Amino acid sequence: MADCRVSDAAAPLVKIGEPFNPHLAFLGVFVPLGLLPFPGLSVHAKLLYGRLMMYAGRDGLCNPALETLSKQFNVSIDTISRSGLAS
């Protein structure tokens, strides 16, 4: 079984409480480890958060169309809207 522990070398350069803008920092959907156990969001909302961060520009803002997100996740626009992250 592979060792899945995070080493000190992978520690974030951003301190807790500082803004974090992932613009061009990652390929793929990135969901911060601190967000995973958060009880206020569904698993679907957490994955959607990761996708929205891929749309974020240098200013950290993103505004993809609900239709675009629903096609990418192969779900209805209502499902995307119910996530609470997109409106």
C-alpha positions as CSV (number, residue, x, y, z in Angstrom):
1,M,0.0,0.0,0.0
2,A,1.4,3.4,-0.9
3,D,2.3,6.0,1.8
4,C,-0.3,8.8,1.5
5,R,1.1,11.1,4.2
6,V,1.9,14.7,3.3
7,S,5.6,15.6,3.8
8,D,6.9,18.9,5.1
9,A,8.1,19.6,1.5
10,A,4.5,19.7,0.4
11,A,3.5,22.2,3.1
12,P,1.7,25.2,1.7
13,L,3.4,28.5,1.3
14,V,0.3,30.4,2.5
15,K,-0.3,30.9,6.2
16,I,-3.7,30.3,7.7
17,G,-5.9,33.3,7.3
18,E,-4.0,34.6,4.3
19,P,-5.8,34.8,0.9
20,F,-5.1,31.9,-1.5
21,N,-5.4,32.2,-5.2
22,P,-4.7,28.9,-7.1
23,H,-4.5,30.6,-10.5
24,L,-2.2,28.4,-12.7
25,A,-0.9,26.6,-9.7
26,F,-2.5,23.2,-10.4
27,L,-3.7,20.9,-13.2
28,G,-6.9,19.1,-12.4
29,V,-9.5,19.6,-9.7
30,F,-7.9,20.7,-6.4
31,V,-9.9,20.6,-3.2
32,P,-8.0,21.8,-0.1
33,L,-7.6,19.2,2.6
34,G,-9.1,21.5,5.1
35,L,-12.3,21.7,3.1
36,L,-12.8,17.9,3.0
37,P,-14.1,17.4,6.6
38,F,-16.2,20.6,6.5
39,P,-19.8,19.4,7.4
40,G,-21.5,22.4,5.8
41,L,-20.9,21.3,2.2
42,S,-21.8,18.1,0.4
43,V,-19.3,16.0,-1.4
44,H,-20.7,17.4,-4.7
45,A,-20.2,21.0,-3.5
46,K,-16.6,20.3,-2.5
47,L,-15.9,18.9,-6.0
48,L,-17.6,21.8,-7.6
49,Y,-15.5,24.2,-5.5
50,G,-12.4,22.5,-7.0
51,R,-13.7,23.0,-10.5
52,L,-14.6,26.7,-9.8
53,M,-11.1,27.3,-8.6
54,M,-9.9,26.2,-12.1
55,Y,-11.9,29.1,-13.5
56,A,-10.5,31.6,-11.1
57,G,-8.3,34.2,-12.7
58,R,-5.5,36.2,-11.1
59,D,-8.0,38.2,-9.2
60,G,-9.5,35.0,-7.7
61,L,-12.9,35.6,-9.4
62,C,-14.8,33.1,-11.5
63,N,-18.1,33.3,-13.3
64,P,-18.7,30.2,-15.4
65,A,-22.2,29.7,-16.7
66,L,-24.4,27.2,-14.9
67,E,-25.0,25.5,-18.2
68,T,-21.2,25.0,-18.6
69,L,-20.9,23.5,-15.2
70,S,-23.9,21.3,-15.6
71,K,-22.5,19.9,-18.9
72,Q,-19.0,19.3,-17.3
73,F,-20.5,17.4,-14.4
74,N,-23.2,15.8,-16.4
75,V,-25.9,16.9,-14.0
76,S,-28.9,19.3,-14.2
77,I,-28.5,23.1,-13.7
78,D,-30.8,22.6,-10.6
79,T,-28.2,20.2,-9.2
80,I,-25.4,22.8,-9.7
81,S,-27.6,25.5,-8.2
82,R,-28.5,23.4,-5.1
83,S,-24.8,23.0,-4.3
84,G,-24.9,26.5,-2.8
85,L,-21.6,27.5,-4.6
86,A,-23.0,28.6,-7.9
87,S,-25.9,30.8,-8.7
